[in-house]
């Protein structure tokens, strides 16, 4: 039985996770190096794939929300330091 069976609820949780992680990154982390970002994204996509294979689509959305927040943080840093 999936941990988050309703995809609409999982999507709302993913939005909350995205905003929380992005807020923490912007406030407490100066910058994430590109090599660390690539390693984190590869790991996060592998974890999301494992969740999908296990039937945990909601947890996969949460995992992808974390990846999206790191990408958004990188874009924010790039745009503000030009």
C-alpha positions as CSV (number, residue, x, y, z in Angstrom):
1,X,0.0,0.0,0.0
2,X,1.5,3.4,-1.0
3,X,2.5,5.8,1.7
4,X,0.8,8.7,-0.1
5,X,-2.0,7.1,-2.2
6,X,-3.7,10.3,-3.4
7,X,-1.6,12.1,-6.0
8,X,-3.3,15.4,-5.4
9,X,-2.3,15.3,-1.8
10,X,1.2,14.3,-2.7
11,X,1.4,17.2,-5.2
12,X,0.4,19.6,-2.4
13,X,3.0,18.1,-0.1
14,X,5.6,18.4,-2.9
15,X,4.9,22.1,-3.2
16,X,5.3,22.5,0.5
17,X,8.6,20.5,0.5
18,X,9.8,22.5,-2.5
19,X,9.2,25.9,-0.8
20,X,10.6,24.8,2.6
21,X,13.8,23.4,1.1
22,X,14.2,26.4,-1.2
23,X,13.7,28.8,1.7
24,X,16.3,26.9,3.8
25,X,18.8,26.9,0.9
26,X,18.4,30.6,0.2
27,X,18.6,31.6,3.9
28,X,21.3,29.3,5.2
29,X,23.4,28.1,2.2
30,X,25.5,30.6,0.3
31,X,26.0,28.5,-2.8
32,X,26.0,24.9,-3.9
33,X,28.9,23.9,-6.1
34,X,28.0,22.6,-9.5
35,X,29.7,19.3,-8.9
36,X,27.8,18.8,-5.7
37,X,24.6,19.8,-7.5
38,X,25.1,17.2,-10.3
39,X,25.8,14.5,-7.7
40,X,22.8,15.4,-5.7
41,X,20.5,15.5,-8.8
42,X,21.7,12.1,-10.0
43,X,21.1,10.6,-6.5
44,X,17.7,12.3,-6.3
45,X,16.6,11.0,-9.7
46,X,17.7,7.5,-8.8
47,X,15.8,7.6,-5.5
48,X,12.7,8.9,-7.4
49,X,13.0,6.1,-9.9
50,X,13.3,3.5,-7.1
51,X,10.2,5.0,-5.5
52,X,8.3,4.7,-8.8
53,X,9.4,1.1,-9.3
54,X,8.1,0.4,-5.7
55,X,4.8,2.0,-6.5
56,X,5.3,5.0,-4.3
57,X,4.4,7.8,-6.8
58,X,3.7,10.3,-4.0
59,X,7.1,9.9,-2.4
60,X,8.7,10.2,-5.9
61,X,7.0,13.6,-6.2
62,X,8.5,14.7,-2.9
63,X,11.9,13.5,-4.0
64,X,11.6,15.4,-7.3
65,X,10.5,18.5,-5.3
66,X,13.8,18.5,-3.5
67,X,15.6,18.3,-6.8
68,X,13.6,21.2,-8.2
69,X,14.4,23.3,-5.2
70,X,18.1,22.8,-5.6
71,X,17.8,23.7,-9.3
72,X,15.8,26.8,-8.4
73,X,18.4,27.8,-5.8
74,X,21.2,27.4,-8.4
75,X,19.2,29.5,-10.9
76,X,18.6,32.1,-8.2
77,X,22.2,32.3,-7.3
78,X,23.3,32.6,-10.9
79,X,20.8,35.4,-11.6
80,X,21.7,37.4,-8.5
81,X,25.5,37.2,-8.8
82,X,25.8,38.4,-12.4
